[in-house]
Amino acid sequence: MKSLWSSEKSWDCPCHGSRFDYTGRLTDNPSMHNLAIEKDSSGIDREKNN
C-alpha cells in the first residue's frame, strides 16, 4: 500500500521509499521503474498488480 501526498500529488512507497507522481512516474529512487498502470473495465486507471 502506498501513501498519497495530496499537496504534492505524489505516492510514497513504504516498502522501499520510492516516490511516484500521480501518473505513476518515478520521481525519486531507489526504484528503477515507473509504476505499471492499466485501465479497469470502468475506464479508471489502476496500478497493475502482478
C-alpha positions in Angstrom: 0.0 0.0 0.0 1.3 3.5 -0.8 0.7 6.8 0.8 -0.7 9.7 -1.2 0.6 13.2 -0.5 -2.3 15.3 -2.0 -0.5 18.6 -1.7 2.4 17.2 -3.7 0.3 14.9 -5.9 2.8 12.1 -5.3 2.8 8.5 -3.9 5.4 7.3 -1.4 6.1 3.5 -1.2 6.5 2.5 2.4 8.4 -0.7 1.4 11.4 0.9 -0.3 10.9 4.7 -0.1 10.5 5.5 -3.8 8.3 8.4 -4.8 6.0 8.4 -7.8 3.9 11.3 -9.3 0.2 11.0 -9.7 0.6 9.4 -13.1 2.9 6.6 -11.7 6.1 8.0 -13.0 9.1 7.6 -10.7 10.4 10.8 -9.2 12.8 9.6 -6.5 14.8 6.3 -6.1 15.6 3.5 -5.2 13.0 2.1 -7.6 14.3 1.9 -11.2 10.9 1.8 -13.0 7.6 3.7 -13.2 4.5 2.0 -11.8 2.6 -0.2 -14.3 -0.8 1.4 -14.8 -3.7 -0.2 -16.6 -7.4 0.8 -17.0 -10.0 -1.4 -15.4 -13.4 -2.1 -17.0 -14.8 1.2 -15.8 -12.0 3.1 -17.6 -10.3 4.2 -14.4 -6.5 3.9 -14.3 -5.4 1.4 -11.7 -2.0 0.2 -10.5 -1.3 -3.2 -12.2 -0.9 -5.9 -9.6 1.4 -8.7 -10.6 
